[in-house]
Amino acid sequence: MKHVEPDGSRWCIVVADDHRADRAIGPGRHPAPVQYCRLGEGATLLQRALHRAAGIVPSSQVLVSAFEENRDFWEPAAWFIRPEKRFVSVTPQASQLSVAAAILSVAAHSTSDVITILPARCYVEHEGILRRAMNHALAELPAVPEGAVTLGMLDLEEGVDEDYLLVRRARTGRSLRVDGFARQPVPWVARRLRQHGALVASGILMGYAGVFAAHISKHWPGVSKKLTQLVAAAAARGEECKVPSVVNKGDSPALPHSLRWRPSAFQQRVIGVCRSGWSGLKSPQSVARMVEFLSNRAAAEMHDGFGADDVDQAAAEIDVSYRRGEAFSDLGL
């Protein structure tokens, strides 16, 4: 695990099966999970996530987890992903199982391969900054004892309804250790956490397939074997892997919720990312606020004109900070 191949051993799972229904965005549109919508101009959030994935791994090694009921939304965007690399949950309760199946499919290929898990439900203002951060995290991964890292976001705007990582500098390496996890704290608590260097949890995870697979086996004994069989059978037929909500007789109804990827349950390090313009869109309120922000900005741009120099400058600054080993200087750590 001391060396990461740049292409053949890297995979990316785009998680598109968040089934929360959001209010319609824009006039004349039907309610749908926000990852299938356009915020601002251009592509949908899912299309952006797939493009983001293809920027760090070969397009042939992009996998997607999706929800059957939303097929009309996600299938057109996933046209380039072969059927056997699509992991489709039949019910909302199976969404974690579909991600686990995707992970186990990579682990069956090689436990030393590297997996990046990307949520489609997010908004990123500056893609260049995020891509540099992901590449930096992949480069740092061989030096991380836990074998897994996540990205923690620090932006000028206050994160609304986000999860927070309480971090401190590790004794070795340039990653950060996690001291605690705060799930969507109330605004005044969130502000206090930010003042003490807490970072917004992005949900982006990078790690070795064997580390992810071991975590699944630990929390779902017996289920991982059944999922591996489902994956192998689908791959042999060249078909999508359909994942039911129950894979073994006698499974507890709470089983899909028993697997957690947050730091308190899954050991990982944190790489800080500054000024990427991140939003996890974890609530209707945060979605509404982002829509309002983008609408107001579009109106201002039409009135005043707009240049992209500030975006390029921000990307250049964080790139320089990574090269100098100062990626966390803005955190005061």
Beta strands, then each sheet from edge to edge (+ up, - down):
strand 1: 10-15
strand 2: 62-67
strand 3: 86-89
strand 4: 114-119
strand 5: 123-124
strand 6: 148-154
strand 7: 164-169
strand 8: 176-182
strand 9: 199-208
strand 10: 241-243
strand 11: 269-274
strand 12: 278-279
sheet 1: 8+ 7- 9+ 4- 1- 2- 3- 10-
sheet 2: 5+ 12-
sheet 3: 8+ 7- 9+ 6- 11-
end
